[in-house]
Amino acid sequence: MSAEHSLRPLAVFDIDGVLADVSHRLHFLDVHRWEKFFAAAHADPLLEEGAQRLEAALERYDVVYLTGRPERNRRLTEDWLAGFGLATGPLYMRPDDDHRPARYVKREVLRRLVREREIAMIIDDDPAVVRVLADDGWPVELATWLPHSSTLQDAQEKHGRT
């Protein structure tokens, strides 16, 4: 990798609701079946809008993934990304024992990342995450191509699970 390429700003992409269509597995959250919810992620369809945004971002930025998925799902998540031929890049995940709302976990990771690299854009589907990051001055966009589910929002905000 050339020095010029390695100094490019970062584009930060969430996965669930931005790249992955999680709608087929939301029913597991209604009954708090967290492991089944995550185990079914291998079958997530790709959200074309998210994939197009990712491809466009790669022309100008290096891509990293920042997800609320727990670390124990790293292999499944990496396999899913590779299965759709999506860019490999650093994958930042929630520690298995961290049940804080996603907005706090993601803010913390971004504060570490910005010490090393400029962050040019962030795309996330969680309105609470977007609101907090926007209030902090981050260049964040709300992904609206998969309507945000109240079930998913409850899991993210009250249970710190995704």
PAVEX-769517 format. One record per atom (N, C-alpha, C): atom name; x, y, z. Coordinates in Angstrom, 1 decimal. Example, Ala and Ser with C-alpha at 12.3 -4.5 7.8 and 13.67 -1.06 7.14 Angstrom:
// PAVEX-769517
at: N&c1: 13.2&c2: -5.7&c3: 7.8
at: CA&c1: 12.3&c2: -4.5&c3: 7.8
at: C&c1: 13.2&c2: -3.3&c3: 7.8
at: N&c1: 12.8&c2: -2.2&c3: 7.1
at: CA&c1: 13.7&c2: -1.1&c3: 7.1
at: C&c1: 12.9&c2: 0.0&c3: 7.9
END
This chain:
// PAVEX-769517
at: N&c1: 0.9&c2: -1.2&c3: 0.0
at: CA&c1: 0.0&c2: 0.0&c3: 0.0
at: C&c1: 0.9&c2: 1.2&c3: 0.0
at: N&c1: 0.6&c2: 2.2&c3: -0.9
at: CA&c1: 1.4&c2: 3.4&c3: -0.9
at: C&c1: 1.2&c2: 4.3&c3: 0.3
at: N&c1: 2.2&c2: 5.1&c3: 0.6
at: CA&c1: 2.0&c2: 6.1&c3: 1.7
at: C&c1: 0.8&c2: 7.0&c3: 1.5
at: N&c1: 0.6&c2: 7.4&c3: 0.3
at: CA&c1: -0.5&c2: 8.3&c3: 0.0
at: C&c1: -1.9&c2: 7.6&c3: 0.3
at: N&c1: -2.0&c2: 6.3&c3: -0.1
at: CA&c1: -3.2&c2: 5.6&c3: 0.1
at: C&c1: -3.4&c2: 5.3&c3: 1.6
at: N&c1: -2.3&c2: 5.1&c3: 2.4
at: CA&c1: -2.5&c2: 4.8&c3: 3.8
at: C&c1: -2.9&c2: 6.0&c3: 4.6
at: N&c1: -2.8&c2: 7.2&c3: 4.1
at: CA&c1: -3.1&c2: 8.4&c3: 4.8
at: C&c1: -4.5&c2: 8.9&c3: 4.4
at: N&c1: -5.2&c2: 8.2&c3: 3.6
at: CA&c1: -6.5&c2: 8.6&c3: 3.2
at: C&c1: -7.4&c2: 8.7&c3: 4.5
at: N&c1: -8.4&c2: 9.6&c3: 4.5
at: CA&c1: -9.4&c2: 9.6&c3: 5.6
at: C&c1: -10.2&c2: 8.4&c3: 5.6
at: N&c1: -10.9&c2: 8.2&c3: 6.8
at: CA&c1: -11.7&c2: 7.0&c3: 7.0
at: C&c1: -13.1&c2: 7.2&c3: 6.7
at: N&c1: -13.8&c2: 6.2&c3: 6.1
at: CA&c1: -15.2&c2: 6.1&c3: 6.0
at: C&c1: -15.6&c2: 5.0&c3: 6.9
at: N&c1: -16.5&c2: 5.3&c3: 7.8
at: CA&c1: -16.9&c2: 4.4&c3: 8.9
at: C&c1: -18.4&c2: 3.9&c3: 8.6
at: N&c1: -18.5&c2: 2.6&c3: 8.4
at: CA&c1: -19.8&c2: 2.0&c3: 8.1
at: C&c1: -20.3&c2: 1.0&c3: 9.2
at: N&c1: -21.5&c2: 1.2&c3: 9.6
at: CA&c1: -22.2&c2: 0.3&c3: 10.4
at: C&c1: -22.5&c2: -0.9&c3: 9.5
at: N&c1: -22.9&c2: -2.0&c3: 10.1
at: CA&c1: -23.3&c2: -3.2&c3: 9.2
at: C&c1: -24.8&c2: -3.4&c3: 9.2
at: N&c1: -25.4&c2: -3.7&c3: 10.4
at: CA&c1: -26.8&c2: -4.1&c3: 10.5
at: C&c1: -27.6&c2: -2.8&c3: 10.1
at: N&c1: -28.4&c2: -2.9&c3: 9.1
at: CA&c1: -29.3&c2: -1.8&c3: 8.7
at: C&c1: -28.7&c2: -0.9&c3: 7.7
at: N&c1: -27.4&c2: -1.0&c3: 7.5
at: CA&c1: -26.6&c2: -0.2&c3: 6.5
at: C&c1: -26.2&c2: -1.1&c3: 5.4
at: N&c1: -25.6&c2: -2.2&c3: 5.7
at: CA&c1: -25.1&c2: -3.1&c3: 4.6
at: C&c1: -26.0&c2: -4.4&c3: 4.7
at: N&c1: -26.4&c2: -4.8&c3: 5.9
at: CA&c1: -27.1&c2: -6.1&c3: 6.1
at: C&c1: -28.5&c2: -5.9&c3: 6.4
at: N&c1: -29.4&c2: -6.5&c3: 5.7
at: CA&c1: -30.8&c2: -6.5&c3: 5.9
at: C&c1: -31.2&c2: -7.5&c3: 7.0
at: N&c1: -31.4&c2: -6.9&c3: 8.2
at: CA&c1: -31.6&c2: -7.8&c3: 9.4
at: C&c1: -33.1&c2: -8.1&c3: 9.6
at: N&c1: -34.0&c2: -7.6&c3: 8.7
at: CA&c1: -35.4&c2: -7.7&c3: 9.0
at: C&c1: -35.9&c2: -9.2&c3: 9.2
at: N&c1: -35.3&c2: -10.1&c3: 8.5
at: CA&c1: -35.7&c2: -11.5&c3: 8.6
at: C&c1: -35.4&c2: -12.1&c3: 10.0
at: N&c1: -34.6&c2: -11.5&c3: 10.8
at: CA&c1: -34.3&c2: -12.1&c3: 12.1
at: C&c1: -34.7&c2: -11.2&c3: 13.3
at: N&c1: -35.4&c2: -10.2&c3: 13.1
at: CA&c1: -35.9&c2: -9.3&c3: 14.1
at: C&c1: -36.8&c2: -10.0&c3: 15.1
at: N&c1: -37.5&c2: -11.0&c3: 14.6
at: CA&c1: -38.5&c2: -11.7&c3: 15.5
at: C&c1: -37.8&c2: -12.3&c3: 16.7
at: N&c1: -36.5&c2: -12.6&c3: 16.6
at: CA&c1: -35.8&c2: -13.2&c3: 17.7
at: C&c1: -35.6&c2: -12.2&c3: 18.9
at: N&c1: -35.6&c2: -10.9&c3: 18.5
at: CA&c1: -35.4&c2: -9.9&c3: 19.6
at: C&c1: -36.7&c2: -9.7&c3: 20.4
at: N&c1: -37.8&c2: -10.0&c3: 19.8
at: CA&c1: -39.1&c2: -9.8&c3: 20.5
at: C&c1: -39.1&c2: -10.7&c3: 21.7
at: N&c1: -38.4&c2: -11.8&c3: 21.7
at: CA&c1: -38.4&c2: -12.7&c3: 22.8
at: C&c1: -37.0&c2: -12.9&c3: 23.4
at: N&c1: -36.2&c2: -11.9&c3: 23.1
at: CA&c1: -34.8&c2: -11.8&c3: 23.7
at: C&c1: -34.0&c2: -13.0&c3: 23.4
at: N&c1: -34.0&c2: -13.5&c3: 22.2
at: CA&c1: -33.2&c2: -14.7&c3: 21.8
at: C&c1: -32.0&c2: -14.2&c3: 21.1
at: N&c1: -31.1&c2: -13.5&c3: 21.9
at: CA&c1: -30.0&c2: -12.8&c3: 21.3
at: C&c1: -29.1&c2: -13.7&c3: 20.5
at: N&c1: -28.7&c2: -14.9&c3: 21.0
at: CA&c1: -27.8&c2: -15.8&c3: 20.2
at: C&c1: -28.4&c2: -16.2&c3: 18.9
at: N&c1: -29.7&c2: -16.5&c3: 18.9
at: CA&c1: -30.4&c2: -16.9&c3: 17.6
at: C&c1: -30.4&c2: -15.7&c3: 16.7
at: N&c1: -30.6&c2: -14.5&c3: 17.2
at: CA&c1: -30.6&c2: -13.3&c3: 16.4
at: C&c1: -29.2&c2: -13.2&c3: 15.7
at: N&c1: -28.2&c2: -13.3&c3: 16.4
at: CA&c1: -26.8&c2: -13.1&c3: 15.8
at: C&c1: -26.5&c2: -14.3&c3: 14.9
at: N&c1: -26.8&c2: -15.5&c3: 15.3
at: CA&c1: -26.5&c2: -16.7&c3: 14.6
at: C&c1: -27.2&c2: -16.7&c3: 13.2
at: N&c1: -28.3&c2: -16.0&c3: 13.1
at: CA&c1: -29.0&c2: -15.9&c3: 11.8
at: C&c1: -28.4&c2: -14.9&c3: 10.8
at: N&c1: -27.4&c2: -14.1&c3: 11.3
at: CA&c1: -26.8&c2: -13.1&c3: 10.5
at: C&c1: -26.2&c2: -13.6&c3: 9.2
at: N&c1: -25.8&c2: -14.8&c3: 9.2
at: CA&c1: -25.1&c2: -15.4&c3: 8.0
at: C&c1: -26.1&c2: -15.3&c3: 6.8
at: N&c1: -27.4&c2: -15.3&c3: 7.0
at: CA&c1: -28.3&c2: -15.3&c3: 6.0
at: C&c1: -28.9&c2: -13.9&c3: 5.6
at: N&c1: -28.3&c2: -12.9&c3: 6.1
at: CA&c1: -28.7&c2: -11.5&c3: 5.8
at: C&c1: -28.5&c2: -11.2&c3: 4.4
at: N&c1: -29.6&c2: -10.7&c3: 3.7
at: CA&c1: -29.4&c2: -10.2&c3: 2.4
at: C&c1: -28.6&c2: -8.9&c3: 2.4
at: N&c1: -27.9&c2: -8.6&c3: 1.3
at: CA&c1: -27.1&c2: -7.3&c3: 1.2
at: C&c1: -28.1&c2: -6.2&c3: 0.8
at: N&c1: -27.9&c2: -5.1&c3: 1.5
at: CA&c1: -28.7&c2: -3.9&c3: 1.1
at: C&c1: -27.9&c2: -3.1&c3: 0.0
at: N&c1: -28.5&c2: -3.1&c3: -1.1
at: CA&c1: -27.8&c2: -2.5&c3: -2.3
at: C&c1: -27.4&c2: -1.1&c3: -2.1
at: N&c1: -28.3&c2: -0.3&c3: -1.5
at: CA&c1: -27.9&c2: 1.1&c3: -1.3
at: C&c1: -26.7&c2: 1.2&c3: -0.4
at: N&c1: -26.6&c2: 0.4&c3: 0.6
at: CA&c1: -25.4&c2: 0.4&c3: 1.5
at: C&c1: -24.2&c2: 0.0&c3: 0.7
at: N&c1: -24.3&c2: -1.1&c3: -0.1
at: CA&c1: -23.2&c2: -1.6&c3: -0.9
at: C&c1: -22.7&c2: -0.5&c3: -1.9
at: N&c1: -23.6&c2: 0.2&c3: -2.5
at: CA&c1: -23.3&c2: 1.3&c3: -3.5
at: C&c1: -22.6&c2: 2.4&c3: -2.7
at: N&c1: -23.0&c2: 2.8&c3: -1.6
at: CA&c1: -22.4&c2: 3.8&c3: -0.8
at: C&c1: -21.0&c2: 3.4&c3: -0.4
at: N&c1: -20.8&c2: 2.1&c3: -0.1
at: CA&c1: -19.5&c2: 1.6&c3: 0.3
at: C&c1: -18.5&c2: 1.7&c3: -0.9
at: N&c1: -19.0&c2: 1.2&c3: -2.0
at: CA&c1: -18.2&c2: 1.3&c3: -3.3
at: C&c1: -17.7&c2: 2.7&c3: -3.6
at: N&c1: -18.7&c2: 3.7&c3: -3.5
at: CA&c1: -18.4&c2: 5.1&c3: -3.7
at: C&c1: -17.4&c2: 5.6&c3: -2.7
at: N&c1: -17.5&c2: 5.2&c3: -1.5
at: CA&c1: -16.6&c2: 5.7&c3: -0.4
at: C&c1: -15.2&c2: 5.2&c3: -0.7
at: N&c1: -15.0&c2: 4.0&c3: -1.2
at: CA&c1: -13.7&c2: 3.4&c3: -1.4
at: C&c1: -12.9&c2: 4.1&c3: -2.5
at: N&c1: -13.5&c2: 4.9&c3: -3.3
at: CA&c1: -12.8&c2: 5.7&c3: -4.3
at: C&c1: -12.0&c2: 6.8&c3: -3.6
at: N&c1: -12.4&c2: 7.3&c3: -2.4
at: CA&c1: -11.8&c2: 8.4&c3: -1.8
at: C&c1: -11.2&c2: 8.1&c3: -0.4
at: N&c1: -11.8&c2: 7.1&c3: 0.2
at: CA&c1: -11.4&c2: 6.8&c3: 1.6
at: C&c1: -11.0&c2: 5.4&c3: 1.9
at: N&c1: -10.4&c2: 5.1&c3: 3.0
at: CA&c1: -10.2&c2: 3.8&c3: 3.5
at: C&c1: -11.5&c2: 3.5&c3: 4.4
at: N&c1: -12.0&c2: 2.3&c3: 4.3
at: CA&c1: -13.2&c2: 1.9&c3: 5.0
at: C&c1: -12.9&c2: 1.1&c3: 6.2
at: N&c1: -13.6&c2: 1.4&c3: 7.3
at: CA&c1: -13.6&c2: 0.6&c3: 8.5
at: C&c1: -15.0&c2: 0.3&c3: 8.8
at: N&c1: -15.3&c2: -0.8&c3: 9.5
at: CA&c1: -16.6&c2: -1.2&c3: 9.9
at: C&c1: -16.7&c2: -1.0&c3: 11.5
at: N&c1: -17.8&c2: -0.4&c3: 11.9
at: CA&c1: -18.1&c2: -0.2&c3: 13.3
at: C&c1: -19.5&c2: -0.7&c3: 13.6
at: N&c1: -19.5&c2: -1.8&c3: 14.3
at: CA&c1: -20.8&c2: -2.5&c3: 14.5
at: C&c1: -21.1&c2: -2.7&c3: 16.0
at: N&c1: -22.3&c2: -2.7&c3: 16.4
at: CA&c1: -22.7&c2: -3.1&c3: 17.7
at: C&c1: -22.7&c2: -4.6&c3: 18.0
at: N&c1: -22.5&c2: -5.4&c3: 17.0
at: CA&c1: -22.4&c2: -6.8&c3: 17.2
at: C&c1: -21.3&c2: -7.2&c3: 18.2
at: N&c1: -21.6&c2: -8.2&c3: 19.0
at: CA&c1: -20.6&c2: -8.6&c3: 20.0
at: C&c1: -19.4&c2: -9.3&c3: 19.3
at: N&c1: -18.2&c2: -9.1&c3: 19.9
at: CA&c1: -17.0&c2: -9.7&c3: 19.4
at: C&c1: -17.1&c2: -11.2&c3: 19.1
at: N&c1: -17.9&c2: -11.9&c3: 19.8
at: CA&c1: -18.0&c2: -13.4&c3: 19.6
at: C&c1: -18.6&c2: -13.7&c3: 18.2
at: N&c1: -19.1&c2: -12.7&c3: 17.5
at: CA&c1: -19.6&c2: -12.9&c3: 16.1
at: C&c1: -18.7&c2: -12.4&c3: 15.1
at: N&c1: -17.4&c2: -12.2&c3: 15.4
at: CA&c1: -16.4&c2: -11.7&c3: 14.5
at: C&c1: -16.3&c2: -12.6&c3: 13.2
at: N&c1: -16.1&c2: -13.9&c3: 13.4
at: CA&c1: -15.9&c2: -14.8&c3: 12.3
at: C&c1: -17.1&c2: -14.8&c3: 11.3
at: N&c1: -18.3&c2: -14.8&c3: 11.9
at: CA&c1: -19.5&c2: -14.8&c3: 11.1
at: C&c1: -19.6&c2: -13.5&c3: 10.3
at: N&c1: -19.3&c2: -12.4&c3: 11.0
at: CA&c1: -19.4&c2: -11.1&c3: 10.3
at: C&c1: -18.4&c2: -11.0&c3: 9.2
at: N&c1: -17.1&c2: -11.4&c3: 9.5
at: CA&c1: -16.1&c2: -11.4&c3: 8.4
at: C&c1: -16.5&c2: -12.3&c3: 7.2
at: N&c1: -17.0&c2: -13.4&c3: 7.5
at: CA&c1: -17.4&c2: -14.3&c3: 6.5
at: C&c1: -18.6&c2: -13.7&c3: 5.6
at: N&c1: -19.5&c2: -13.0&c3: 6.3
at: CA&c1: -20.6&c2: -12.4&c3: 5.6
at: C&c1: -20.1&c2: -11.3&c3: 4.7
at: N&c1: -19.2&c2: -10.5&c3: 5.2
at: CA&c1: -18.6&c2: -9.4&c3: 4.4
at: C&c1: -17.9&c2: -10.0&c3: 3.1
at: N&c1: -17.1&c2: -11.0&c3: 3.4
at: CA&c1: -16.3&c2: -11.6&c3: 2.3
at: C&c1: -17.3&c2: -12.3&c3: 1.3
at: N&c1: -18.4&c2: -12.9&c3: 1.8
at: CA&c1: -19.3&c2: -13.6&c3: 0.9
at: C&c1: -19.9&c2: -12.7&c3: -0.1
at: N&c1: -20.1&c2: -11.4&c3: 0.2
at: CA&c1: -20.6&c2: -10.5&c3: -0.7
at: C&c1: -19.5&c2: -9.7&c3: -1.4
at: N&c1: -18.3&c2: -10.1&c3: -1.2
at: CA&c1: -17.2&c2: -9.4&c3: -1.9
at: C&c1: -17.0&c2: -8.0&c3: -1.4
at: N&c1: -17.4&c2: -7.7&c3: -0.2
at: CA&c1: -17.2&c2: -6.3&c3: 0.3
at: C&c1: -15.8&c2: -6.1&c3: 0.8
at: N&c1: -15.4&c2: -4.9&c3: 0.8
at: CA&c1: -14.0&c2: -4.5&c3: 1.1
at: C&c1: -13.6&c2: -5.1&c3: 2.5
at: N&c1: -12.5&c2: -5.7&c3: 2.5
at: CA&c1: -12.0&c2: -6.1&c3: 3.9
at: C&c1: -11.4&c2: -4.8&c3: 4.5
at: N&c1: -11.5&c2: -4.7&c3: 5.7
at: CA&c1: -11.0&c2: -3.5&c3: 6.4
at: C&c1: -11.1&c2: -3.8&c3: 7.9
at: N&c1: -10.6&c2: -3.0&c3: 8.7
at: CA&c1: -10.7&c2: -3.2&c3: 10.2
at: C&c1: -12.2&c2: -3.3&c3: 10.6
at: N&c1: -12.4&c2: -4.2&c3: 11.5
at: CA&c1: -13.8&c2: -4.4&c3: 12.0
at: C&c1: -13.8&c2: -4.2&c3: 13.5
at: N&c1: -14.5&c2: -3.1&c3: 13.9
at: CA&c1: -14.6&c2: -2.8&c3: 15.3
at: C&c1: -15.9&c2: -3.3&c3: 15.8
at: N&c1: -15.8&c2: -4.1&c3: 16.9
at: CA&c1: -17.0&c2: -4.7&c3: 17.4
at: C&c1: -17.1&c2: -4.5&c3: 18.9
at: N&c1: -18.3&c2: -4.6&c3: 19.4
at: CA&c1: -18.6&c2: -4.4&c3: 20.9
at: C&c1: -18.0&c2: -5.6&c3: 21.7
at: N&c1: -17.3&c2: -5.3&c3: 22.7
at: CA&c1: -16.8&c2: -6.4&c3: 23.6
at: C&c1: -18.0&c2: -7.2&c3: 24.1
at: N&c1: -17.8&c2: -8.5&c3: 24.2
at: CA&c1: -18.9&c2: -9.4&c3: 24.6
at: C&c1: -19.6&c2: -9.0&c3: 25.8
at: N&c1: -18.9&c2: -8.5&c3: 26.8
at: CA&c1: -19.5&c2: -8.1&c3: 28.1
at: C&c1: -20.0&c2: -6.7&c3: 28.2
at: N&c1: -20.0&c2: -5.9&c3: 27.1
at: CA&c1: -20.3&c2: -4.5&c3: 27.1
at: C&c1: -21.8&c2: -4.4&c3: 26.6
at: N&c1: -22.7&c2: -4.0&c3: 27.5
at: CA&c1: -24.1&c2: -3.8&c3: 27.2
at: C&c1: -24.6&c2: -2.4&c3: 27.2
at: N&c1: -23.6&c2: -1.5&c3: 27.1
at: CA&c1: -24.0&c2: -0.1&c3: 27.0
at: C&c1: -24.8&c2: 0.2&c3: 25.7
at: N&c1: -25.6&c2: 1.2&c3: 25.6
at: CA&c1: -26.2&c2: 1.6&c3: 24.3
at: C&c1: -25.1&c2: 1.8&c3: 23.3
at: N&c1: -25.5&c2: 1.4&c3: 22.0
at: CA&c1: -24.5&c2: 1.5&c3: 20.9
at: C&c1: -24.0&c2: 2.9&c3: 20.7
at: N&c1: -24.7&c2: 3.9&c3: 21.0
at: CA&c1: -24.2&c2: 5.3&c3: 20.9
at: C&c1: -23.0&c2: 5.6&c3: 21.7
at: N&c1: -22.9&c2: 5.0&c3: 22.9
at: CA&c1: -21.7&c2: 5.2&c3: 23.7
at: C&c1: -20.5&c2: 4.3&c3: 23.3
at: N&c1: -20.8&c2: 3.1&c3: 22.9
at: CA&c1: -19.7&c2: 2.2&c3: 22.4
at: C&c1: -19.1&c2: 2.8&c3: 21.2
at: N&c1: -19.9&c2: 3.2&c3: 20.2
at: CA&c1: -19.4&c2: 3.8&c3: 18.9
at: C&c1: -18.7&c2: 5.1&c3: 19.1
at: N&c1: -19.2&c2: 5.9&c3: 20.0
at: CA&c1: -18.5&c2: 7.2&c3: 20.3
at: C&c1: -17.1&c2: 6.9&c3: 20.8
at: N&c1: -17.0&c2: 6.0&c3: 21.7
at: CA&c1: -15.7&c2: 5.7&c3: 22.3
at: C&c1: -14.7&c2: 5.2&c3: 21.2
at: N&c1: -15.2&c2: 4.3&c3: 20.4
at: CA&c1: -14.3&c2: 3.8&c3: 19.3
at: C&c1: -13.9&c2: 4.9&c3: 18.4
at: N&c1: -14.8&c2: 5.8&c3: 18.0
at: CA&c1: -14.5&c2: 6.9&c3: 17.1
at: C&c1: -13.5&c2: 7.8&c3: 17.7
at: N&c1: -13.6&c2: 8.1&c3: 19.0
at: CA&c1: -12.6&c2: 8.9&c3: 19.7
at: C&c1: -11.2&c2: 8.4&c3: 19.7
at: N&c1: -11.1&c2: 7.0&c3: 19.7
at: CA&c1: -9.8&c2: 6.4&c3: 19.6
at: C&c1: -9.3&c2: 6.5&c3: 18.1
at: N&c1: -10.2&c2: 6.2&c3: 17.2
at: CA&c1: -9.8&c2: 6.2&c3: 15.8
at: C&c1: -9.3&c2: 7.6&c3: 15.3
at: N&c1: -10.0&c2: 8.7&c3: 15.7
at: CA&c1: -9.6&c2: 10.0&c3: 15.3
at: C&c1: -8.3&c2: 10.4&c3: 15.7
at: N&c1: -7.7&c2: 9.8&c3: 16.7
at: CA&c1: -6.3&c2: 10.1&c3: 17.2
at: C&c1: -5.3&c2: 9.7&c3: 16.1
at: N&c1: -5.7&c2: 8.7&c3: 15.3
at: CA&c1: -4.7&c2: 8.2&c3: 14.3
at: C&c1: -5.1&c2: 8.7&c3: 12.9
at: N&c1: -6.3&c2: 8.9&c3: 12.6
at: CA&c1: -6.8&c2: 9.2&c3: 11.2
at: C&c1: -7.9&c2: 10.2&c3: 11.2
at: N&c1: -8.0&c2: 10.9&c3: 10.1
at: CA&c1: -9.2&c2: 11.8&c3: 9.9
at: C&c1: -10.4&c2: 10.9&c3: 9.6
at: N&c1: -11.6&c2: 11.2&c3: 10.2
at: CA&c1: -12.8&c2: 10.5&c3: 9.8
at: C&c1: -13.6&c2: 11.4&c3: 8.9
at: N&c1: -13.8&c2: 11.0&c3: 7.7
at: CA&c1: -14.5&c2: 11.8&c3: 6.7
at: C&c1: -16.0&c2: 11.6&c3: 6.7
at: N&c1: -16.4&c2: 10.4&c3: 7.0
at: CA&c1: -17.8&c2: 10.1&c3: 7.0
at: C&c1: -18.2&c2: 8.9&c3: 7.8
at: N&c1: -19.4&c2: 8.9&c3: 8.3
at: CA&c1: -19.9&c2: 7.8&c3: 9.1
at: C&c1: -21.3&c2: 7.6&c3: 8.7
at: N&c1: -21.7&c2: 6.3&c3: 8.4
at: CA&c1: -23.0&c2: 5.9&c3: 8.1
at: C&c1: -23.5&c2: 4.9&c3: 9.1
at: N&c1: -24.7&c2: 5.2&c3: 9.7
at: CA&c1: -25.3&c2: 4.4&c3: 10.7
at: C&c1: -26.8&c2: 4.4&c3: 10.6
at: N&c1: -27.5&c2: 3.4&c3: 11.0
at: CA&c1: -28.9&c2: 3.3&c3: 10.8
at: C&c1: -29.7&c2: 3.6&c3: 12.1
at: N&c1: -28.9&c2: 3.8&c3: 13.2
at: CA&c1: -29.6&c2: 4.0&c3: 14.5
at: C&c1: -29.7&c2: 5.5&c3: 14.8
at: N&c1: -30.9&c2: 6.0&c3: 14.8
at: CA&c1: -31.1&c2: 7.4&c3: 15.1
at: C&c1: -30.5&c2: 7.9&c3: 16.3
at: N&c1: -30.4&c2: 7.1&c3: 17.4
at: CA&c1: -29.8&c2: 7.5&c3: 18.6
at: C&c1: -28.3&c2: 7.7&c3: 18.5
at: N&c1: -27.7&c2: 6.8&c3: 17.7
at: CA&c1: -26.2&c2: 6.9&c3: 17.4
at: C&c1: -26.0&c2: 8.1&c3: 16.6
at: N&c1: -26.7&c2: 8.3&c3: 15.6
at: CA&c1: -26.6&c2: 9.5&c3: 14.7
at: C&c1: -26.7&c2: 10.8&c3: 15.4
at: N&c1: -27.7&c2: 10.8&c3: 16.3
at: CA&c1: -28.0&c2: 12.1&c3: 17.0
at: C&c1: -26.8&c2: 12.4&c3: 17.9
at: N&c1: -26.3&c2: 11.4&c3: 18.7
at: CA&c1: -25.2&c2: 11.7&c3: 19.6
at: C&c1: -23.9&c2: 12.1&c3: 18.8
at: N&c1: -23.6&c2: 11.4&c3: 17.7
at: CA&c1: -22.4&c2: 11.7&c3: 16.9
at: C&c1: -22.6&c2: 13.0&c3: 16.2
at: N&c1: -23.7&c2: 13.4&c3: 15.7
at: CA&c1: -23.9&c2: 14.7&c3: 15.1
at: C&c1: -23.8&c2: 15.8&c3: 16.2
at: N&c1: -24.3&c2: 15.6&c3: 17.4
at: CA&c1: -24.1&c2: 16.6&c3: 18.4
at: C&c1: -22.7&c2: 16.8&c3: 18.8
at: N&c1: -21.9&c2: 15.7&c3: 18.6
at: CA&c1: -20.4&c2: 15.8&c3: 18.9
at: C&c1: -19.7&c2: 16.4&c3: 17.7
at: N&c1: -20.3&c2: 16.6&c3: 16.6
at: CA&c1: -19.7&c2: 17.2&c3: 15.4
at: C&c1: -19.1&c2: 16.3&c3: 14.4
at: N&c1: -19.4&c2: 15.0&c3: 14.6
at: CA&c1: -18.9&c2: 14.0&c3: 13.6
at: C&c1: -19.7&c2: 14.1&c3: 12.3
at: N&c1: -19.1&c2: 13.8&c3: 11.2
at: CA&c1: -19.7&c2: 13.8&c3: 9.8
at: C&c1: -20.5&c2: 12.5&c3: 9.6
at: N&c1: -21.7&c2: 12.5&c3: 10.2
at: CA&c1: -22.5&c2: 11.3&c3: 10.2
at: C&c1: -23.8&c2: 11.4&c3: 9.4
at: N&c1: -24.2&c2: 10.3&c3: 8.8
at: CA&c1: -25.4&c2: 10.3&c3: 8.0
at: C&c1: -26.3&c2: 9.1&c3: 8.5
at: N&c1: -27.6&c2: 9.4&c3: 8.6
at: CA&c1: -28.5&c2: 8.3&c3: 8.9
at: C&c1: -28.9&c2: 7.5&c3: 7.7
at: N&c1: -28.6&c2: 6.2&c3: 7.8
at: CA&c1: -29.0&c2: 5.3&c3: 6.7
at: C&c1: -30.5&c2: 5.1&c3: 6.8
at: N&c1: -31.3&c2: 5.4&c3: 5.7
at: CA&c1: -32.7&c2: 5.3&c3: 5.8
at: C&c1: -33.3&c2: 4.3&c3: 4.8
at: N&c1: -32.4&c2: 3.5&c3: 4.2
at: CA&c1: -32.9&c2: 2.6&c3: 3.1
at: C&c1: -33.5&c2: 1.3&c3: 3.7
at: N&c1: -33.3&c2: 1.0&c3: 5.0
at: CA&c1: -34.0&c2: 0.0&c3: 5.7
at: C&c1: -34.7&c2: 0.7&c3: 6.9
at: N&c1: -36.0&c2: 0.8&c3: 6.9
at: CA&c1: -36.6&c2: 1.5&c3: 8.0
at: C&c1: -36.1&c2: 0.9&c3: 9.4
at: N&c1: -35.8&c2: 1.8&c3: 10.3
at: CA&c1: -35.3&c2: 1.4&c3: 11.6
at: C&c1: -36.4&c2: 0.8&c3: 12.4
at: N&c1: -36.2&c2: -0.3&c3: 12.9
at: CA&c1: -37.2&c2: -1.1&c3: 13.7
at: C&c1: -37.2&c2: -0.7&c3: 15.2
at: N&c1: -38.4&c2: -0.5&c3: 15.7
at: CA&c1: -38.5&c2: -0.2&c3: 17.2
at: C&c1: -37.9&c2: -1.4&c3: 18.0
at: N&c1: -38.1&c2: -2.6&c3: 17.4
at: CA&c1: -37.5&c2: -3.8&c3: 18.1
at: C&c1: -36.0&c2: -3.7&c3: 18.2
at: N&c1: -35.4&c2: -3.3&c3: 17.1
at: CA&c1: -34.0&c2: -3.2&c3: 17.0
at: C&c1: -33.5&c2: -2.0&c3: 17.9
at: N&c1: -34.2&c2: -1.0&c3: 17.9
at: CA&c1: -33.9&c2: 0.2&c3: 18.7
at: C&c1: -33.9&c2: -0.2&c3: 20.2
at: N&c1: -34.9&c2: -0.9&c3: 20.6
at: CA&c1: -35.0&c2: -1.4&c3: 22.0
at: C&c1: -33.8&c2: -2.2&c3: 22.3
at: N&c1: -33.4&c2: -3.1&c3: 21.5
at: CA&c1: -32.3&c2: -4.0&c3: 21.7
at: C&c1: -31.0&c2: -3.2&c3: 21.9
at: N&c1: -30.9&c2: -2.1&c3: 21.0
at: CA&c1: -29.7&c2: -1.3&c3: 21.0
at: C&c1: -29.6&c2: -0.4&c3: 22.3
at: N&c1: -30.8&c2: 0.2&c3: 22.6
at: CA&c1: -30.8&c2: 1.2&c3: 23.6
at: C&c1: -31.0&c2: 0.7&c3: 25.0
at: N&c1: -31.9&c2: -0.3&c3: 25.2
at: CA&c1: -32.3&c2: -0.7&c3: 26.5
at: C&c1: -31.4&c2: -1.9&c3: 27.0
at: N&c1: -31.0&c2: -2.7&c3: 26.0
at: CA&c1: -30.3&c2: -4.0&c3: 26.3
at: C&c1: -28.8&c2: -4.0&c3: 25.9
at: N&c1: -28.4&c2: -3.0&c3: 25.1
at: CA&c1: -27.0&c2: -2.9&c3: 24.7
at: C&c1: -26.6&c2: -4.2&c3: 24.0
at: N&c1: -27.4&c2: -4.7&c3: 23.1
at: CA&c1: -27.0&c2: -6.0&c3: 22.5
at: C&c1: -26.6&c2: -6.0&c3: 21.1
at: N&c1: -26.8&c2: -4.9&c3: 20.4
at: CA&c1: -26.5&c2: -4.9&c3: 18.9
at: C&c1: -25.9&c2: -3.6&c3: 18.5
END
